[in-house]
Amino acid sequence: MTMPIPGSEAFSSRPVDPDELARSLPSSLKVHSVTQEQVDALDPLTYEVIRHRLWSVTDEMGEALKRMSGSPIVTDANDFDFAISDELGQEVQVGLYNTMLVGAVDLAIYWTLRNRASNPGIESGDMFLTNDPWVGGGLHQNDVMVYQPVFHEGELFAWTSAIAHQPDLGGVGLGSFSPAAQDVFSESLPTPPVKVVRGGQLQRDVADLWVRRSRVPMLIGLDLRAKIGANNVGAERLHALIAQYGADTVKAVMKRMMSDAEHRLRDKLTALPDGSWSATGYQDQSHEGDRNLHKITVTTTKAGDHLTFDFTGTDPQAGVVNCTYAGMRGGVMLALLPILAADIPWSAGGLMRCFDLVTEEGTLNNATFPAAVGRGPIGPAWLTGSLIAECLSQMLDRDLELGKNVQATCCGTWDTAVIAGLDERGEQPAPFLSIMMEPMAGGYGARPHADGIDTGGLFCIPMGRVPDVEMTEFLYPVLTLWRREVPDSGGPGRHRGGLGASLAFTPHGTSIPMGLVLASAGKAVAQNAGLSGGHPGNTGLDVVARQSRVASLLAAGTMPSSLEEVSDTLEPGQNYASSYLAPGEVFAMTWQGGGGYGDPLTRDAAAVARDLRENKISADAAHGVYGVVVSGGSVDDAATAAERQRLRGIRRDRSRVDGETGGKADLGSVKRVDDNLVESGDSVACRHCGEILGAIGGERLALAVHEGPATDAGPQIIATAADYVDTPIVFRQYSCPSCWTALWSGVVPADHPDGATTLGRLTVTA
């Protein structure tokens, strides 16, 4: 007997047609469904009661996981998620934790139904485990999903799932981050769906095989059992719901939840003008030793009640900065849920019917096996979400009501630092490994009507939390020197981006160097873009202080508050690096705030003075970026007006004007494009002075263009691009050539797509 050997294409998943999937199932697997007539017959009260009960099930599953897990990634940071799916895997209700995972859960269930239904079979009492990002479930190998079929009277009724990031699942690098990896074989082994529970019994052979791979097997084993327990809670609650209301009624509610979410999103899209919006971003460095930029680009087209996200033109897969199709889809959901569906129940199976993805295989956010994808969720998937958010915000900014959900890019990446070594504080030395979770306190992007939230969290984890400093020091041999918000880290704008923060620590309780693995982005090119002329937030920066004076300072009773106090030898950490931190040395990481919204020179001067008093911004930023003169704690109005006029003059003198403007528009009868632009007849004009900048749908607008050093963006640019990449990096700004209001600002490579063309394309309407 010969057995087929599946190629890499067998371990890939894409969305499926539900009817086609149902027809493909073996006759031995009976599934429960309902007719459209049964869905339509639901009374409103029953629908709302059961809908909220299903929502509460995911909350209970989350609490169960947190009570059972011993990992701070789960108990403190909330880097996990849950879903209840229908019999075919379509997501009915998702948790409010790591929302990127929403884009991958159903893919794993589709794959399981297609590839496991006959052998080894899908039966009551089973649970499957997978960490294969090409199959789905998670976005990289550290995202591990345990999921179970829920049967009622012999028919497959639903699925529950629990996913959490695991601290280490093997591979070359600590925490399974391998900065030098060129393929997946240097990373944690991807495991396609395997039956880890059979007939209600944990399969000890599979569980032992699973935990054996990890540097922290006890945590991995505990999290495995916690996910099994969470799924048991989900199944028990579903069975109780079925017993109370009947299987057909519960299933009809599940189907209607998805249908309602779909229709509500389609109605919202229909109310907006058709058009196309584009955004391009970069990963600086793809692996240890690389000094290149790697591009992701997307064009978002809205036609009627449907969206298309076209990633054609994205760079080929490279190094470790890749994600699979599941990661790209997760990035789309990261942006779509809060921006377009903030007022719609998150029944993801219905929401995902409202868009298509156009993508080339073998690219950064649709990598083919055996690409390295360990950085997937916090690299290309995250950047994909930021670019989609930029496009969607530009689309919604045309409408004053829907524009309330517009937001500049939040903290643009996750700054990863993994430490591991020997904890010598107890009676017996013990190995330890930890991912520093402090970057959970990222800054939120500014809005048209409000500043971003300072250290408000991460866009993709609505319920994320920063860990407790004392708990970190209790669990691991480190002493925290500071954890604080960083002035100027929020992008300048009419509304300021939320501040990011900084952490510094030194080994404490170990006599040998600890390993240090770094994986990040946004050092050379800002990933926290502003909107409507707002500047990007700060660049990230990691620094190791060698030959440190920290021990003598502490012995003298002085707690250092800056790196300059600690050492004269400050070593900037590369985006991807395997290093070490010896006793007496200090590691400091500064992560990103959010982008600004609108021209900083239009910010309320009193708000600038307040930010200065509260140490949100520096005096240099208040004067040099916002043009506000503060004397004795109060705004000098006359001096501020003169200073802002002077700064606009500097914009005029340093800029070139591409093209010719076309006179003045009547601002009394125009349609909004964004905070700065309006449509007047067939023309695009400046909202502030009425200057006609070009034709709607024209090739480009007549704008003033400035390119200068990245530091022209403001004091938030704290990293030196030349330390990371060879490509020239500039601050580019497009302004109205009449009133000199900033229309677009960014820290980008010199060959970044022409913003005058992009701004013109934003105004295409049906």
N, C-alpha and C positions, 0 to 999 in steps of 0.2 A: 504494500500500500504506500503510495507516495503522498506526501503532505505538501500543499502549496506554501511557499515562503513569501509572506507579505512584504511588499516593498514599502518605501516610506509613504507612498500615496495612500496606503491602507490606514495609516495613523493620521489622518487629516479629517477635519470636520467643517462643514459649511451649513448654513441654514437650509432647511428642507421644506417641501410642501407637505403640510400635515396630512392631506388626503393620500398623497403618494406614500408617505411613511406608514400610514395605517394599513394600506394595501400590501405593503412589503413584509408585514409581520407574519410569522408562522401561525398556522391555525391553532397550534397548541397554546399560544399566548392570547388569551381572551382579554379584551379591553372594554372598559366602561365608558360610554359616551351618552349624549342626549341629543335630541333633535332641536332645531331652531325654534319650533313651536313651543317646546318646553322652556327654552330660554325666554321667549317672548311672554310666556304666561306668568313669569315671576311677579309677585306683588312687591311694591317698593319697600315696604317695611321689612319683609323677610330678606330681601336683597341686602339692605343696609346692615341688618343685624349679622347676617352670615359673613358679609364682606369684612366687617370690623372684627369678627371672630377670627377669620383667616389672618388678618393683619396681626392680631394679638398672638397667634401661634408663632410667627417668626420672632416676635419679641421674647416669648417664653423660651424658644430654642436658644436665642442669644444669651439669656440669663443662665440657662443650663450649662452652656459651654463655658461661660465665664466662671461659674462656680466650680467647675471640674478641672479647668486648665490651670497649670502652674506657670505658664509662660507670660511674662509681662507684655508680649506682643498682643496677647488676647486680653488679659486681665486689666491692663492699663491702656494700651494704645487702641484697642477695638479694631485691629486689622483683621477682620473676618467678615463673613456674611452668610446669609441663609436664603433659601427660596422654597416656596411651594409651587410645584409645577403640575400641569394636568397630565393625563395618561400618556401623552406623546412628548412631554418634556417642555411644552411652552410655559413660560414663567408667569404665574398668576399673581403672586405676591412676593416681593423681595424685601430684605431687611434694609435698614438705614445705616449700614456700617460701610464697608468698602464697596462703593457702588460700581467700580470698574469691573468687579467680578460678575456683575449682572450680565455682561456681554459674553460670558463664557459658559455659564451653568447649563443652558439648554443645549449647547453644542455637544457637551459630554453625554447628555442623556440621549440625544439623537444618535450619536455614535454607538452607544451601548445597545439601543434598540435594534440597530442595524447589524451589529457585530457580535452581540452576546445573547440574543434571544433564543437561538437554537443551541448554542454550545458556548458556555456551560449552562445556559438557561437563565431566565429571570423568574424568580419564584417568591412567594410570600416568605418573609423572614430573612431575605437576602439583603446585604448591603455591598456596594462596590466602592473601591478606592482608586483614585487616579491622581497623578501629578504630571500628566503628559500635556504640555501646552499646545501641541498640535491636535490633540483630541478635543481639548476644551476643559471646562471645569475651573481651572485656574489660568493665570496669565504667564507664569513661569513655574519652574519645578518646585519652588518653595511654597507655592499655593497648592494645598492638598485638599481635595474634595472627597468627602464620604457621603454617599447618597443611597437612598433606598426606594424601591418600589413599594407602594402602599396598595394592598389588594382589598377588595370588598366582595365577599361571596364568590371568590374564585376569579374575579375580573380585576385587571390592573386599573386602579382608580386614579392614582396620583403618584408624585414623587416628592420626597423631601430631600434637602441637601444642606450640608454644612461645610464651609470652606474656611481655612485659616492659614495664614503665613506661618511656616515652621522656621525656627531659628537656624537649623542646619540639617541638611539631608545628604551630606557627603560631597564629593568632588574635591578638586585641587585646593580651592580657596576656602578660608574661614567663612562660616555662615553660608557656604555654597556660592559665594561670589568669587569668581575667578577672573581678576582683571585682565590677564593676558590671554584668555581663552579665544581660540579661533574657531572652535566648533563645540557642539554639545557634549562631546566625549571628555572634555576637561571640566565639565560641570556635574551637577547632580543628575543621576540617571532618570530619564523620563519613564514613568511606569504607566502603560495603558490600563484601562479599567480591569481590575481584578476583584474577584469576590472575596471580601475580607470577613464577612459574616454570612453564614449559610444556615438556614433554618433557625435563626435566632441565636446561633452560637458563634462566638469569635473564632476564627480559624487561626490557631496558634502558630502554625507553620508560616502563614502569610504575615502575621503580626511580627514574628521574630525576624523574618527576612526584612521587613520594613524598617524596624528600629535599628537593625544591625548596621545600616549604612551611615548612621549619624554620629557626630562627635558628642551629642548630648542625648543619648538614647532614652534616658528616663523621661525627659520632657516630651520627646516624640511619642513615646508609648502612652504617656498620660493624655496628650492631645488627641491621639487616635481614639482612646476610650471616651474622651469628652465629646468628640464628634458623633460617635456611636450613641452616646447618651442623649445628645441633642436631637438626633434623628428619632430616637425612641419617644422623646417628648412630643415631637411633631406628629408622629404616627398616632400616638394615643389621643392627642387632641383632635385629629382628623376623624378618627373612629368615633369619638364622643359626639362630634358634630353630625356625623352621618346618622348615628343612633337617634339623635334628637330631631333632625329635620328630614332624613331620608337621603339616600345616595343621589337620586336624580335631582333633587332640589339643590343640594350642595354643588353638584357638578354644573348645573345650570347657572348658579351664581358665579362659579369659576369662569365659565365661558363668557358670561356677560361682563365680568370685570375686565377681561381683555378687550372685548368689543367696545365697551364704554371708553376705555382709555384710548383706544385707536380713534374712535369717532371724535372725542374731545380734542385730541391733538390735530386731527385733520381739519376740524372746524377752525382752530386757531390759525393753522397754516393758510387756509382759504382766505382768511380776513387780511392777510398780508400781501403786499405787491409781489409779483414774481420777480426774480432776479438771480444774479450770481455774485458770490463773494469769495475772495481768495485769501489764503494766508500761507506763509512759509516760515518754517522754523528750523533750528539746527541742533544737532548733538555735537558738542565740541569734544573731540577725541572718540575713537571707537574701541580702544583697548590700550593696555599699558604700552607706552612707547609711541603711540600714534600722535600726530600733530596736525590732523586734518579736521575739517568740518564735514558733517554728513547731514543732508537735507531731507526734510519731510515737507511735502507741499500738498495742499488740498484746495479744490474748488467746490464750493457748496452751491448747488442750484436748487431753487425752490420753484416748482411749477404746480400750480393748483394746490392740491392738498398733499403733495409728496415732496420729499427731499432726496437729493442724490449727492453723495459725498465721493468725489473723484480724486483719487490720490496719484493719478498718472503724473510721472515726473519725479517721484520720490527716488532717492538714491538707492543703489543696490545694498543688500545686506552686508554688514561689515563688523568684524570684531564681536564685542559683547552687546552692542547697542541695537539689538534686534528684538522684535516680538513677532509672534505668530498672528494669524488671522484673528484668533480669539482676543489677542491683546489690542489689535486695531479696533475691533468691535467694542471692546471694553472701554477704550478711549472715547469712542463716539458716545457711549452711554454715560460716561463720566460727565460730559458736557450737556447732553440732551436732557437728562433727568432734572437737574436744578434750573436750567435756563428755559426750556420749553415746557417742562411738565411739573413745575413747582406747585401748581394748583390742580394737578391731575393725580389721582392715586397711581402709585408706581406698579401698575400691572404690566411688566416689561414685555410680556408676550404680545400684547396689543400695540404698545408703543413702537416696537421694532418692525411692525408691518408698514410703518410710515416712511421708511427710508431704504435706499439701496446703497451698496458700497461698490465702487469701481476701483479696482486695484490690480497691480501687476505682481505676480509671484516673484519671490526672490528679492524683495525690497525690505527696507528697514522695518516697516510695520506690517509686512506679510512675508516673513522669512520662511524659507523652505528648509526642511531637514537636510543636513545636520547642523544648522546654524547655532551658534551660541545665543541663548535667549535668557540667560539668568538675570539680565538687567531689564528685561522686557517691560514690566508694569511701571517701573519708576524711571524708565528712559523713553523709548519710542511710544509706548501706549499713553503715557502721561502727556508727552508732547503732542500726540495726536489729539488728545482731549483738549489741550490748551488751544490748538489751532481751530478745532471745531467750535470751541467756545468763542473764539475771536470772530469767526464767521457768523455764528448765530447771534451774537451781540450786535454786530453791524446790521444784520437783518432786522432785528427787533427794534433797533434804535430809530427806525423810521416812524415808529408808532409811539406816541407819548404814553399811552396806557401800558402796552406790552413792553415798552422800553424800560419800565420799572425793574424788569428782570435783567437788564443789561449790566454786565460787569466786566471790568478789565481783567486781564489774566491774574489769577491768584499765584501764590507760591509756585514757581514754574517747574520744580523738580523736587525729588527727595534726595537729600544729601546723606549718603550711606557711609557709616563708619562702623566696622565690625571689630571688636576686640576679643582676644582669647589668650588664655595663659593659665597660670597656676595660682590659685587662691591659697595663701598660707596663713590665713587668719585663724583657722580652726585648729583642733588638735591634730588633724591629719590634712596635709595639703590636698587640694581637690582641683581638678581642671574646671575652667569656666569658659563660657562663650556668651557674648551679648552683642546685640545690635543696638546702638544708641538711638533711642526713640524720640529724643528731644525735638528733632525737626517736625514732629507733629504740630508744633506751634508755629505754623507758617502764617504769612500775612495774606489777607484777602484783598482782591482787587477792588478798586474804587468803582462807584456807581454814578450815574448822572445826577443823583440827588443826595449822595452821602459818601463819606470817606470809607475806605476799606477797613475791616476789623483788624486791629493790631493783634498779632499772634493768635488769630482766631481759629486756626486749624488748617485742615487740608480740604480742598474742594471735593476730593474723591471719597473722603471718610467723614460724613456729616456728624457722626457721633464719636469721632476720634478724640483721644485725650493725650496730653503730654504726661509722661510718668512723674511720679513723685521723686524728688531728688534724694530724700532720705531713704526711700525704698531702694533706689539704684545703688546707693552707697552700702546699704545693708546686704544686698545680693551679690555685689561684685567688689573687688579690691580697687576702688577708685575713690578719690577725693575731689569733689566738685569745687572749683575755685569761683566760678560765676555761671549763672544762667540768667540772661537779661535781654530785654529788647534793645535793638540797635538803632540809634538815631539815624535818620535819613534813609533807612532801608526801604521805606514805602515810596513808590514811584511818585514824583511830583506831578501835580495836575490841578485843575479847578477843584477837583476832589482828590485827596491824597490817598495813595495805596496804603494798605495796612502794613505795619512794621513787621519785619522778620526779627530774628533773635540770634544769640550767640551762646555757646557753651564752651567752657574750658575745664579740663580735669587733668589730674596727675595720678599715676599709680600709687596705691596706698594699701599695704598689706600683702605685697609680693616683692620678692627680692630678685626676680629675673625679668627680663624684658617681655612684654606681652606683644603678640602679633597684632598688627593694625592693617586692615584692608579698607581701601577707599574706593567708592564708586559714586560718581555724581556727574553733573553737567551744569551749564549755566555759569561757568567761570569766565569764559571769553566772550560769549554771545548771550545777551540777556534772554531769558526764557519767560519772564514775567512782563509781557508787553503791556503798554498803555493803550488807551483808546481815545480817538478824537483829539489827538494832539498831546495827550498825557504821556509822560515819560515812563520808561520801564522802571521797575523796582531795582533793588540792588543785585549785583552779581554775588555769587557765593564765594566763599574763601575758606580753605582749610590750611592750617599752619601747625607745624611741629616745632616746638621750641627746644632745640638741642642745647647742651651745656647750660642747663637752666640753673637759676639761683633760687628756685622755689623752696628747696629744703631749708636753706639758711633764712629766707624770709619768714617762713612759717615758724621756725625755731625762735625767731626774734619777736614773734607775736604779730607779724604783719601779714594780712591777707592781700595778696597782689590783685590788682584790678585791671591790669593791662599786660599785654605780651612784652612790651618794651621794658617793664619792670622785671620781668622774669628772665629774659635772655637777650643777648646781642646776636644770637645765631638763630634766625627765624627761617624755617624751611617751608616754602609753600608746597602743599600736597597737590599732586596731579589729580586729574579727574579719576583716573584708574591707576591704582598703585597697590602693591603689597609691601608693607613697611613694618616698622616696629615702634614701640614706645617703651623706653627704659625707665626704671625707677629714677625719680628726680627730674624727668622731662615732662613737658606739658603739651597736650593736644588741644587746639581750639578750632571750633567749626562755627562759621557764620552762614546761616541759611537765608532763604529769600523771603522778601516781603512781596506785596502785590503791586500791580501796575497802577498808574494814575489815570484819571479821566479828565480830559479837557486841558486847555492851555494853562500852565502854571501861572502865567501872568494875569489870568482872570480869577484867581482864587481870592476869596474874601480876605482882606488884609488882617482883619481881627482874628480869623482862623489861623493865619500864619503866625501871628504874635502868640496865640494860645499854644500852638505846637512848639514854639520856641521856649515858652515858659515851662512846658511839660516835658522838655527834652525829647520831643518826637523828631525834631529837625535841628540842625546846627545853625549857627549864625551865618555861616557861609551860604547855606542853602536858602535861608530867609532872604538874604540880600542878593545873592548871585543868580538864583534860579527863580524865586518868586518875586523879586524886585520890591521887597517890603523893607522899609526903614523903620526900625524900632528904637525908640529913645526913652530911657527910663521905664521900660516895660510897656510903653504905649506906642501905638502906630503914629508916626508923623505922616499925616495924610498928604501934605503938599510935597514932601520929599519922596514919598512913595510914588505919587503920580509922576514926578519927574524921573525917578529911577526906572519905572516901567517904560516910560517913553524912550529913555536912553537904551534900554535892553532891546526894545523893538527896532531902534535905529541900528543896533549891532546886528540884529537879524538881517536888516535890509542891506547893510554894507558887506556882510560876509556871504550873501546868497547870490546865486545866479537865477534868472527868471527864464524858464523854458516855455516858449510860446507867447502868444498875445492874448490879453483879456479882451472882453467884448462890451465894455461899458457897464452901466448899472442896471440892476433888476429892481422891479417894484416889489419890495419885501412885504407889501400888504396882501399879496395873493400868491403865496408860494406853498410848496409841500416840503415837509421836513425830510432830510436824508439822515443827518445825525446832528450832533451838537454844534457843528460848524457849517454844514452844507445844506442847501435847499435846492429844490427843483423849481424853476421859473419858466413855464412854457416848455420849450425844447432845450433849455439851458440849465447848467449847474452854476449856482452862485454862492458866494460867501454869505452866511446868515448874518454876519456882524456888520458888514459894510455894503452888501449888495453887489459887489464886483462879480461880473459874469466871468467864469473861469473856463468854460468850454461847453460843448454840446453833450446832451444825454446820450450815453452809449458811444461817445467819441473815443478816438484812440487814446487820448491823454488830456489832462487838464493843464492849463497854463498856471503853473505854481512856481513859487520861489523855493529853491533847493539849496540846502547847506549840508556839506559833509566836513566833519572835523574829527578830532580825537574823541575816543569813546568817553573820556572824562568831561566833554562838553555837556553830557546829559546831566551831570550833577555829581555831588560827592558820594552818591550811592554806588558809583562804579569803583569798587574797592580792590578788584583783582586786575592784574595786568595781563591783557590778552596774549602778549608775546610770550608769557610764561607757559602757555598751553598750546597755542596753534601758530602756524606760520602764515595763515591767511590774514591780510590786513582787515582790521575791525574798525568801524567808524560809527560816530553818532550822525545819523541822517535825520534831517527835519524838513518837512514840507510846510510852507506857510502861504497864506494869502498875500499876493504881491501888492495889495492895496493897504490893508490895515495891519498886516504882519502878524495876524493870529496864527498860532501853530495848528495845523490840521492833522499832522501825523508825525510821530517821533519814535525813533528806535535805535538801538545799538545792534548793528548788523554787519555782516561781511560787506566789503566794498562792492561785490558783484550781486548783492541782494536785488530781487526784482524791482523794477521802477515803480515807486509808489504813486507817481502821477498817473501812470497807466492803471494801477490797481484802484485808486480812488475814482477814476472815471468809470471803471467797470462796475463799481458798487452801485451805480445809479441806474443800471439797465432795468427797465420795467416793461411789462407786457403791454 
